[in-house]
Amino acid sequence: MLPRRKRSGGPQTEEGKKATSRNALKTGAYSSLIILPGESEDDFRALEEQFIHDFSPRDIAEATMVRNLAVITWKKLRVEKLEHAGLIRQLHEPFELPEYFNMRYDFEGHAREKVLELARVTQADQLLQWRLGFKLLKKFVKQGATVGELDRLQNDAPIVYEVLLSINKLLKIHQKSHADWLNSKVINSSDEEVNLTTYLATEFLKKYSAQEWVVENFDFLKTIVADIQEDRLLKFIQFNSAQRVQDDLDRSFYKTLSELRRHQQWRRDMQAIDVTPTEDDE
């Protein structure tokens, strides 16, 4: 007969014990610590006070069970927050190559990885700014700009205007006003002297051609993005362990609640006065 192996009993050193303790903090659902870093002790105390108010514990056993109910509920709330944060993070992470390979759409020569990432981060309420910006910049390239048009670009399309400022900053040319922009000259990549505003508009349109295509095909691309995110959501639900943790916590909650109610009923029975007539009374 083989001898039984002696159990290790877990880590023996202080460092090992601390490491094991930290493992439980990954979700905090099975941690013996109640308040984890970043959580509000005041919020937990308020939750615990609500349970005390609702169940009115009368002895140490009931007080312990009521506190356990508060702790379990606190952990359930924690898991819900972590699950929500994990889902949002996964839905908004940059797309991966396998997700692109399944697509059979015509992106008209644009790199699908780039346009889909731009579609993911571009907001619907930014479309008017982008459209106005592209319209004005194309006009600047063909016909030049006016001070009024530059003012309009700054006020009504700040997303585009900020990009022009960043390109202008690289040139290390300091203009105090839009009128200075119109009077400044720079040398382009063909060694030609051109107006600064024309140069900035030309560079912007070259650099942001994919963004322009995204704006023109925004609804179509958002549908593709939604399909990818829906597929991610299904996978998240399929492989999500948070539901199992929630089920464990639910079982613990209702088991504790049942024990509390049995104890409260036992206490009431013990305190009840038996008024059943006895033989002596007769």
SERO-4910 file (N, C-alpha, C, O; in steps of 0.05 Angstrom, whole numbers):
BEGIN
 pado doro    nc1    nc2    nc3   cac1   cac2   cac3    cc1    cc2    cc3    oc1    oc2    oc3
  Met    A     17    -24      0      0      0      0     18     25      0     36     27     16
  Leu    A     12     43    -19     28     67    -20     21     86      2     -2     89      9
  Pro    A     41     98     14     36    117     36     23    142     25     28    150      2
  Arg    A      6    154     41     -7    179     33     14    202     33     31    203     50
  Arg    A     11    218     12     29    241     11     20    262     31     -4    267     35
  Lys    A     39    273     44     33    293     65     25    319     51     39    328     33
  Arg    A      3    331     59     -5    356     47     14    378     54     25    379     76
  Ser    A     18    397     34     37    418     38     28    438     59     43    451     73
  Gly    A      1    441     60    -10    461     79     -8    489     68    -13    508     83
  Gly    A     -1    492     43      1    519     31     27    532     36     45    520     49
  Pro    A     30    557     27     56    571     31     63    574     60     45    580     77
  Gln    A     88    572     66     97    574     94    110    601    100    109    610    123
  Thr    A    122    614     80    135    639     85    115    662     83     93    659     72
  Glu    A    123    685     94    105    708     93    101    718     65     79    725     57
  Glu    A    123    716     48    120    725     20    101    707      5     85    717    -10
  Gly    A    103    681     10     85    662     -3     56    667      5     38    665    -12
  Lys    A     52    672     30     24    677     40     13    702     27    -11    702     20
  Lys    A     29    723     24     20    748     12     13    743    -17     -7    754    -27
  Ala    A     30    727    -31     24    722    -59     -2    707    -63    -18    713    -81
  Thr    A     -7    687    -46    -32    672    -47    -55    690    -41    -76    688    -54
  Ser    A    -52    708    -22    -73    727    -16    -80    745    -40   -103    751    -44
  Arg    A    -59    753    -55    -64    771    -77    -79    756   -100    -93    769   -115
  Asn    A    -75    730   -102    -89    715   -123   -119    718   -121   -133    719   -141
  Ala    A   -129    719    -96   -158    722    -92   -168    749    -99   -193    753   -101
  Leu    A   -150    768   -103   -159    795   -108   -165    800   -138   -174    822   -145
  Lys    A   -160    780   -155   -164    784   -183   -193    791   -189   -198    810   -205
  Thr    A   -212    777   -177   -240    786   -180   -251    795   -153   -270    810   -152
  Gly    A   -238    786   -132   -248    794   -105   -272    779    -97   -282    783    -75
  Ala    A   -282    761   -113   -307    747   -106   -302    727    -84   -320    723    -67
  Tyr    A   -279    715    -83   -273    694    -63   -253    705    -43   -242    689    -27
  Ser    A   -247    730    -43   -228    742    -25   -240    745      3   -264    751      6
  Ser    A   -223    740     23   -233    745     51   -232    775     57   -244    783     77
  Leu    A   -218    790     41   -218    819     45   -244    831     35   -254    823     13
  Ile    A   -256    848     50   -282    859     43   -279    884     25   -290    886      3
  Ile    A   -263    903     34   -259    928     19   -232    926      4   -211    925     17
  Leu    A   -234    925    -22   -209    923    -38   -199    951    -45   -214    970    -44
  Pro    A   -174    953    -53   -163    979    -61   -180    992    -83   -187    979   -102
  Gly    A   -187   1017    -79   -203   1031    -98   -233   1031    -92   -248   1045   -105
  Glu    A   -241   1014    -73   -269   1014    -65   -274   1032    -41   -256   1039    -26
  Ser    A   -299   1040    -38   -306   1059    -17   -316   1044      8   -336   1030      7
  Glu    A   -302   1049     30   -311   1037     55   -338   1049     64   -355   1035     76
  Asp    A   -342   1075     58   -367   1088     65   -391   1075     51   -412   1071     62
  Asp    A   -387   1068     25   -408   1055     10   -415   1028     22   -438   1020     24
  Phe    A   -394   1013     30   -400    987     43   -414    990     69   -433    976     75
  Arg    A   -405   1010     85   -418   1014    111   -448   1021    107   -465   1012    122
  Ala    A   -454   1037     87   -481   1045     81   -498   1021     74   -521   1018     82
  Leu    A   -486   1003     57   -500    978     50   -505    961     74   -527    950     78
  Glu    A   -485    958     91   -487    941    115   -509    953    134   -525    938    145
  Glu    A   -510    979    137   -530    992    154   -558    987    143   -577    984    159
  Gln    A   -560    986    117   -587    981    105   -596    952    112   -619    948    118
  Phe    A   -577    933    110   -584    905    118   -592    904    147   -611    890    154
  Ile    A   -577    917    164   -583    917    193   -611    929    198   -626    919    214
  His    A   -617    951    183   -643    963    186   -665    945    177   -686    943    190
  Asp    A   -661    930    155   -681    912    144   -686    887    161   -709    878    163
  Phe    A   -665    876    173   -667    850    186   -667    852    217   -673    833    230
  Ser    A   -659    875    227   -659    880    257   -648    856    273   -663    844    287
  Pro    A   -622    849    270   -611    827    285   -613    831    315   -609    853    325
  Arg    A   -619    809    329   -623    811    358   -602    798    374   -600    802    399
  Asp    A   -585    782    361   -563    768    376   -539    766    358   -540    774    335
  Ile    A   -517    755    369   -492    754    354   -494    736    329   -482    742    309
  Ala    A   -510    715    331   -513    697    307   -527    712    285   -518    711    262
  Glu    A   -548    726    291   -563    741    271   -546    764    259   -546    769    235
  Ala    A   -531    777    277   -513    799    268   -492    789    249   -486    802    229
  Thr    A   -482    765    254   -462    753    237   -473    747    209   -461    752    189
  Met    A   -497    735    209   -510    728    184   -518    752    168   -516    752    143
  Val    A   -528    773    181   -535    798    167   -510    810    155   -511    821    132
  Arg    A   -488    810    170   -463    821    158   -455    804    134   -445    816    114
  Asn    A   -457    778    136   -450    761    113   -467    767     89   -457    767     66
  Leu    A   -493    773     93   -510    781     70   -500    807     57   -500    809     33
  Ala    A   -492    826     74   -481    851     63   -455    846     48   -451    858     26
  Val    A   -438    829     58   -412    823     45   -417    809     18   -405    816     -2
  Ile    A   -435    790     18   -441    776     -8   -453    795    -28   -445    794    -52
  Thr    A   -471    812    -20   -482    832    -38   -461    851    -49   -461    858    -72
  Trp    A   -443    859    -31   -421    877    -39   -403    863    -60   -395    876    -80
  Lys    A   -398    838    -57   -382    823    -77   -397    820   -103   -385    821   -124
  Lys    A   -423    816   -101   -439    814   -126   -438    840   -141   -435    839   -166
  Leu    A   -440    862   -128   -438    888   -141   -410    892   -154   -408    903   -175
  Arg    A   -390    882   -140   -362    884   -150   -359    868   -176   -348    878   -195
  Val    A   -370    843   -176   -367    826   -200   -382    839   -223   -373    838   -246
  Glu    A   -406    851   -218   -421    864   -239   -405    887   -251   -405    890   -275
  Lys    A   -392    903   -234   -375    925   -244   -352    914   -261   -346    925   -282
  Leu    A   -339    894   -251   -316    882   -266   -325    870   -292   -312    874   -313
  Glu    A   -348    857   -292   -358    845   -317   -365    867   -337   -359    864   -361
  His    A   -378    888   -328   -385    910   -346   -360    923   -357   -358    929   -381
  Ala    A   -340    929   -339   -315    941   -349   -301    923   -368   -290    933   -388
  Gly    A   -300    897   -363   -287    879   -381   -300    878   -408   -286    877   -429
  Leu    A   -327    878   -409   -341    878   -434   -336    903   -450   -331    902   -474
  Ile    A   -338    926   -437   -334    952   -451   -305    953   -462   -301    962   -484
  Arg    A   -286    944   -446   -258    944   -455   -255    926   -479   -241    934   -498
  Gln    A   -267    903   -479   -264    884   -501   -277    895   -527   -267    892   -549
  Leu    A   -300    907   -524   -315    918   -547   -299    940   -560   -302    945   -584
  His    A   -284    955   -544   -271    979   -555   -241    975   -560   -227    994   -567
  Glu    A   -231    951   -557   -203    946   -563   -199    947   -594   -218    941   -608
  Pro    A   -175    954   -603   -170    954   -632   -176    927   -644   -172    906   -631
  Phe    A   -186    927   -668   -192    902   -682   -167    886   -687   -146    897   -691
  Glu    A   -170    859   -688   -148    842   -693   -149    830   -721   -170    830   -733
  Leu    A   -126    820   -731   -125    810   -758   -146    789   -765   -158    790   -786
  Pro    A   -150    768   -748   -170    748   -754   -198    760   -759   -213    749   -775
  Glu    A   -204    782   -746   -230    795   -750   -232    807   -777   -254    809   -788
  Tyr    A   -209    816   -788   -210    828   -815   -212    807   -837   -225    812   -858
  Phe    A   -199    784   -833   -198    764   -854   -225    753   -862   -228    743   -884
  Asn    A   -245    755   -844   -271    744   -850   -288    763   -867   -310    756   -875
  Met    A   -277    786   -873   -293    806   -888   -290    803   -918   -268    797   -928
  Arg    A   -312    807   -932   -312    806   -961   -324    831   -972   -342    830   -989
  Tyr    A   -315    854   -963   -326    879   -971   -305    894   -989   -281    889   -987
  Asp    A   -315    912  -1005   -298    928  -1023   -291    954  -1009   -309    971  -1004
  Phe    A   -266    958  -1001   -258    982   -988   -244   1002  -1007   -231   1021   -999
  Glu    A   -247    997  -1033   -238   1015  -1054   -209   1023  -1051   -201   1046  -1054
  Gly    A   -192   1003  -1046   -164   1007  -1044   -153   1016  -1017   -129   1018  -1014
  His    A   -171   1022   -999   -162   1031   -972   -156   1006   -955   -169    986   -957
  Ala    A   -136   1009   -938   -130    987   -920   -153    983   -900   -160   1001   -886
  Arg    A   -165    959   -901   -188    954   -884   -183    957   -855   -200    966   -840
  Glu    A   -158    950   -846   -151    953   -818   -153    983   -810   -163    989   -788
  Lys    A   -143   1000   -827   -143   1029   -821   -170   1041   -821   -178   1055   -802
  Val    A   -186   1035   -842   -212   1049   -844   -231   1039   -822   -248   1054   -812
  Leu    A   -229   1013   -815   -247   1002   -794   -240   1013   -767   -257   1018   -750
  Glu    A   -214   1017   -762   -206   1029   -737   -215   1058   -736   -224   1067   -715
  Leu    A   -213   1072   -758   -222   1100   -759   -253   1101   -755   -263   1118   -741
  Ala    A   -267   1082   -767   -296   1081   -764   -303   1075   -735   -324   1085   -725
  Arg    A   -287   1059   -722   -293   1052   -694   -291   1076   -676   -307   1079   -657
  Val    A   -271   1093   -681   -266   1116   -662   -280   1142   -671   -282   1160   -655
  Thr    A   -290   1143   -696   -303   1167   -705   -332   1167   -695   -346   1148   -697
  Gln    A   -340   1190   -684   -367   1193   -672   -385   1206   -692   -377   1222   -708
  Ala    A   -411   1198   -691   -430   1209   -710   -433   1239   -708   -437   1253   -728
  Asp    A   -430   1250   -683   -433   1279   -680   -409   1294   -690   -409   1319   -689
  Gln    A   -388   1280   -700   -365   1293   -711   -367   1295   -742   -350   1309   -754
  Leu    A   -386   1282   -754   -387   1281   -783   -390   1308   -796   -377   1313   -817
  Leu    A   -406   1325   -785   -410   1352   -797   -383   1367   -797   -377   1381   -817
  Gln    A   -368   1365   -776   -342   1378   -775   -323   1368   -797   -311   1383   -811
  Trp    A   -322   1341   -799   -304   1329   -819   -313   1337   -847   -296   1344   -864
  Arg    A   -339   1336   -853   -348   1343   -880   -343   1372   -887   -334   1378   -909
  Leu    A   -348   1390   -868   -342   1418   -873   -312   1422   -877   -304   1437   -895
  Gly    A   -296   1409   -861   -267   1412   -863   -257   1403   -890   -241   1417   -902
  Phe    A   -265   1380   -899   -256   1370   -925   -265   1388   -948   -250   1393   -967
  Lys    A   -290   1398   -945   -300   1416   -966   -284   1442   -968   -277   1450   -990
  Leu    A   -278   1454   -945   -263   1479   -945   -234   1475   -954   -223   1491   -970
  Leu    A   -221   1453   -946   -193   1448   -953   -190   1443   -982   -170   1451   -994
  Lys    A   -209   1429   -995   -208   1424  -1024   -211   1451  -1038   -198   1455  -1059
  Lys    A   -227   1469  -1028   -229   1495  -1040   -204   1511  -1037   -196   1526  -1055
  Phe    A   -190   1508  -1013   -165   1522  -1009   -144   1514  -1029   -128   1530  -1039
  Val    A   -143   1488  -1035   -123   1477  -1054   -128   1489  -1082   -109   1495  -1096
  Lys    A   -153   1491  -1090   -159   1499  -1118   -160   1529  -1121   -151   1540  -1141
  Gln    A   -172   1543  -1101   -177   1572  -1104   -164   1589  -1083   -166   1614  -1084
  Gly    A   -151   1577  -1063   -141   1593  -1041   -162   1597  -1020   -185   1589  -1023
  Ala    A   -153   1610   -998   -171   1614   -975   -175   1643   -969   -159   1660   -979
  Thr    A   -195   1649   -954   -199   1676   -944   -198   1676   -913   -199   1654   -901
  Val    A   -194   1699   -901   -194   1700   -872   -220   1690   -860   -220   1676   -840
  Gly    A   -243   1697   -873   -269   1688   -864   -272   1658   -864   -283   1646   -846
  Glu    A   -261   1645   -885   -262   1616   -887   -245   1603   -866   -253   1582   -855
  Leu    A   -222   1614   -861   -205   1603   -839   -218   1606   -812   -216   1589   -795
  Asp    A   -231   1629   -808   -246   1633   -783   -268   1612   -780   -273   1601   -759
  Arg    A   -282   1607   -803   -304   1588   -802   -293   1560   -796   -305   1544   -781
  Leu    A   -270   1553   -808   -258   1527   -803   -251   1524   -774   -255   1503   -762
  Gln    A   -240   1545   -762   -233   1544   -733   -257   1541   -715   -256   1526   -696
  Asn    A   -279   1555   -722   -302   1555   -705   -321   1531   -709   -331   1520   -690
  Asp    A   -324   1523   -734   -344   1502   -741   -332   1474   -746   -347   1454   -746
  Ala    A   -306   1473   -750   -293   1447   -754   -267   1446   -738   -245   1442   -750
  Pro    A   -269   1448   -712   -244   1449   -696   -227   1423   -697   -203   1425   -694
  Ile    A   -240   1400   -703   -224   1376   -706   -204   1379   -728   -180   1372   -725
  Val    A   -213   1389   -751   -196   1392   -774   -176   1415   -769   -153   1413   -776
  Tyr    A   -185   1437   -757   -168   1460   -752   -145   1453   -734   -122   1462   -739
  Glu    A   -149   1437   -714   -128   1429   -696   -106   1413   -710    -83   1415   -703
  Val    A   -114   1397   -730    -94   1382   -746    -77   1401   -762    -53   1398   -764
  Leu    A    -90   1422   -774    -75   1442   -789    -55   1456   -771    -32   1461   -779
  Leu    A    -63   1462   -747    -44   1475   -728    -20   1457   -722      2   1466   -720
  Ser    A    -25   1430   -718     -3   1412   -713     16   1410   -736     40   1408   -732
  Ile    A      5   1410   -761     23   1410   -785     38   1436   -786     62   1436   -793
  Asn    A     25   1458   -781     38   1484   -782     60   1486   -761     81   1499   -766
  Lys    A     56   1474   -738     76   1475   -716    102   1462   -725    124   1471   -718
  Leu    A    100   1441   -741    123   1427   -751    140   1444   -769    165   1441   -771
  Leu    A    127   1464   -782    142   1482   -800    157   1503   -785    175   1517   -796
  Lys    A    150   1507   -759    163   1527   -742    161   1555   -753    179   1571   -752
  Ile    A    137   1560   -765    131   1587   -775    109   1598   -757     88   1585   -753
  His    A    114   1621   -745     95   1632   -726     79   1654   -738     89   1675   -746
  Gln    A     53   1649   -740     34   1669   -750     15   1678   -728      5   1661   -713
  Lys    A     11   1704   -726     -5   1714   -704    -35   1714   -712    -52   1714   -694
  Ser    A    -41   1714   -738    -69   1715   -746    -73   1699   -772    -54   1690   -784
  His    A    -98   1696   -779   -104   1682   -804    -95   1698   -828    -89   1687   -849
  Ala    A    -94   1724   -825    -84   1741   -847    -54   1735   -852    -45   1735   -875
  Asp    A    -39   1729   -830    -11   1721   -833     -9   1695   -848     10   1691   -864
  Trp    A    -28   1676   -844    -28   1651   -858    -29   1656   -888    -15   1643   -904
  Leu    A    -46   1675   -896    -51   1680   -925    -26   1693   -938    -22   1691   -962
  Asn    A    -10   1707   -922     13   1721   -932     39   1706   -930     60   1715   -940
  Ser    A     38   1682   -918     62   1666   -914     66   1646   -937     47   1636   -949
  Lys    A     92   1641   -943     99   1623   -964    117   1600   -953    133   1605   -934
  Val    A    115   1577   -964    132   1554   -956    141   1539   -981    130   1543  -1003
  Ile    A    161   1522   -978    170   1505  -1000    158   1477   -997    161   1465   -976
  Asn    A    145   1468  -1018    132   1441  -1017    152   1420  -1025    176   1425  -1029
  Ser    A    142   1395  -1027    160   1372  -1033    171   1373  -1061    191   1359  -1067
  Ser    A    160   1389  -1078    170   1393  -1106    188   1417  -1109    194   1425  -1131
  Asp    A    196   1428  -1086    214   1452  -1085    200   1476  -1098    214   1493  -1109
  Glu    A    174   1477  -1095    159   1500  -1105    150   1517  -1082    144   1507  -1060
  Glu    A    151   1543  -1086    141   1562  -1065    111   1564  -1068    100   1572  -1089
  Val    A     97   1557  -1047     68   1558  -1047     58   1573  -1023     72   1577  -1003
  Asn    A     33   1581  -1024     20   1594  -1001     17   1574   -978     12   1551   -982
  Leu    A     21   1584   -954     21   1567   -930     -6   1552   -927     -7   1528   -922
  Thr    A    -28   1567   -931    -54   1554   -928    -58   1532   -949    -70   1511   -942
  Thr    A    -50   1537   -973    -52   1516   -994    -35   1492   -986    -43   1469   -990
  Tyr    A    -11   1497   -976      6   1475   -968     -6   1458   -945     -7   1434   -946
  Leu    A    -17   1472   -925    -29   1458   -902    -53   1441   -912    -56   1418   -903
  Ala    A    -69   1452   -929    -93   1438   -939    -84   1414   -955    -96   1392   -953
  Thr    A    -64   1417   -972    -54   1394   -989    -44   1372   -971    -50   1348   -976
  Glu    A    -28   1379   -951    -16   1358   -933    -38   1344   -918    -37   1320   -914
  Phe    A    -58   1359   -909    -80   1347   -894    -95   1327   -911   -100   1305   -903
  Leu    A   -102   1335   -936   -118   1318   -953   -103   1292   -960   -115   1271   -963
  Lys    A    -76   1294   -963    -61   1270   -968    -60   1251   -944    -63   1227   -946
  Lys    A    -56   1263   -921    -54   1247   -896    -80   1236   -887    -81   1214   -875
  Tyr    A   -102   1249   -893   -128   1241   -882   -147   1231   -904   -172   1234   -902
  Ser    A   -136   1220   -926   -154   1209   -947   -171   1186   -937   -194   1184   -945
  Ala    A   -160   1169   -919   -175   1147   -908   -198   1157   -890   -220   1146   -890
  Gln    A   -192   1179   -875   -213   1190   -858   -236   1201   -875   -259   1199   -868
  Glu    A   -229   1213   -898   -250   1224   -916   -267   1201   -926   -292   1204   -928
  Trp    A   -255   1179   -933   -271   1156   -943   -288   1145   -921   -311   1136   -926
  Val    A   -278   1145   -896   -294   1136   -874   -319   1154   -870   -341   1144   -865
  Val    A   -315   1180   -872   -337   1199   -869   -358   1195   -891   -382   1196   -886
  Glu    A   -349   1190   -916   -367   1186   -938   -383   1159   -936   -405   1157   -946
  Asn    A   -371   1140   -923   -383   1113   -921   -388   1105   -892   -387   1082   -884
  Phe    A   -395   1125   -876   -396   1121   -847   -417   1100   -839   -410   1083   -823
  Asp    A   -441   1102   -849   -462   1083   -841   -455   1054   -849   -459   1036   -833
  Phe    A   -444   1051   -872   -436   1024   -881   -414   1013   -863   -416    989   -855
  Leu    A   -394   1029   -856   -372   1020   -840   -381   1015   -811   -372    996   -798
  Lys    A   -399   1031   -801   -409   1027   -773   -425   1001   -771   -425    988   -750
  Thr    A   -438    993   -793   -451    967   -793   -431    944   -790   -436    925   -775
  Ile    A   -408    946   -804   -387    926   -802   -376    926   -774   -372    904   -762
  Val    A   -371    949   -763   -360    951   -736   -380    938   -716   -371    924   -698
  Ala    A   -406    944   -719   -426    932   -702   -426    902   -704   -430    888   -683
  Asp    A   -422    891   -728   -421    862   -731   -398    850   -716   -401    829   -703
  Ile    A   -375    863   -718   -351    853   -704   -355    853   -674   -348    835   -660
  Gln    A   -366    875   -664   -371    878   -636   -392    859   -626   -390    849   -603
  Glu    A   -412    853   -642   -432    834   -634   -420    806   -632   -427    791   -614
  Asp    A   -402    799   -651   -388    774   -649   -371    772   -624   -369    751   -611
  Arg    A   -358    794   -617   -342    795   -593   -360    791   -568   -353    777   -549
  Leu    A   -383    803   -569   -402    801   -546   -411    772   -542   -412    763   -520
  Leu    A   -417    758   -564   -425    731   -562   -402    713   -550   -407    696   -534
  Lys    A   -378    718   -559   -355    703   -548   -351    710   -519   -344    693   -503
  Phe    A   -355    735   -512   -351    744   -484   -371    729   -466   -364    720   -444
  Ile    A   -396    728   -475   -417    714   -460   -411    684   -458   -414    672   -437
  Gln    A   -401    673   -480   -395    644   -481   -373    636   -461   -375    616   -448
  Phe    A   -352    653   -460   -329    646   -444   -327    661   -418   -307    659   -403
  Asn    A   -348    676   -412   -347    693   -388   -351    676   -363   -370    661   -361
  Ser    A   -333    679   -344   -335    664   -318   -350    679   -297   -355    669   -275
  Ala    A   -356    705   -303   -370    721   -282   -397    710   -274   -405    712   -251
  Gln    A   -411    698   -294   -437    687   -287   -435    664   -267   -451    661   -249
  Arg    A   -414    648   -270   -410    626   -251   -404    637   -223   -413    626   -203
  Val    A   -388    658   -222   -383    671   -197   -408    682   -184   -414    679   -161
  Gln    A   -425    695   -201   -450    705   -192   -468    683   -181   -481    686   -161
  Asp    A   -468    660   -195   -484    638   -186   -475    628   -158   -491    622   -141
  Asp    A   -448    626   -155   -438    619   -128   -446    638   -107   -454    630    -85
  Leu    A   -444    664   -113   -452    684    -93   -482    683    -87   -490    687    -64
  Asp    A   -498    678   -108   -527    676   -104   -533    653    -85   -550    655    -67
  Arg    A   -520    630    -90   -525    607    -72   -517    613    -43   -532    606    -24
  Ser    A   -495    627    -40   -486    634    -13   -505    653      0   -511    652     24
  Phe    A   -516    672    -16   -534    692     -5   -560    679      5   -568    684     27
  Tyr    A   -572    662    -12   -598    651     -5   -595    630     17   -613    625     33
  Lys    A   -572    617     18   -567    598     40   -565    613     66   -577    604     86
  Thr    A   -550    635     66   -548    651     91   -574    663     99   -582    664    122
  Leu    A   -589    673     78   -616    684     84   -634    663     96   -650    670    115
  Ser    A   -634    639     86   -651    618     97   -643    611    126   -660    607    143
  Glu    A   -617    610    131   -608    605    158   -616    627    177   -624    622    200
  Leu    A   -615    652    168   -623    674    184   -652    673    191   -660    677    215
  Arg    A   -669    667    172   -697    665    177   -704    642    195   -722    645    212
  Arg    A   -690    620    193   -695    597    211   -688    605    240   -701    599    259
  His    A   -665    619    242   -656    627    269   -676    647    281   -682    646    305
  Gln    A   -685    666    264   -704    686    275   -730    672    283   -742    680    304
  Gln    A   -739    652    268   -763    638    276   -758    622    302   -776    621    319
  Trp    A   -735    610    304   -728    595    329   -728    614    353   -739    607    374
  Arg    A   -717    638    349   -716    657    371   -744    665    379   -751    667    403
  Arg    A   -761    670    359   -789    678    365   -804    655    380   -819    660    398
  Asp    A   -798    630    371   -811    607    385   -802    605    413   -818    598    431
  Met    A   -776    610    418   -766    608    445   -778    630    464   -780    625    488
  Gln    A   -784    653    452   -794    675    468   -825    674    472   -836    689    487
  Ala    A   -838    656    456   -867    655    458   -876    643    485   -863    626    496
  Ile    A   -898    653    495   -910    644    520   -930    622    514   -949    626    499
  Asp    A   -926    599    527   -944    576    523   -968    580    541   -966    578    565
  Val    A   -991    584    529  -1016    588    545  -1034    564    544  -1058    566    550
  Thr    A  -1023    541    536  -1039    517    535  -1047    508    563  -1030    505    580
  Pro    A  -1073    503    569  -1082    495    596  -1069    469    604  -1066    451    588
  Thr    A  -1061    467    630  -1050    443    641  -1071    429    658  -1093    440    663
  Glu    A  -1066    405    668  -1084    390    685  -1089    404    711  -1111    404    722
  Asp    A  -1067    417    722  -1069    432    747  -1089    455    745  -1104    461    763
  Asp    A  -1089    468    720  -1107    491    717  -1136    482    717  -1153    497    726
  Glu    A  -1140    457    708  -1168    447    708  -1176    439    736  -1199    430    740
***
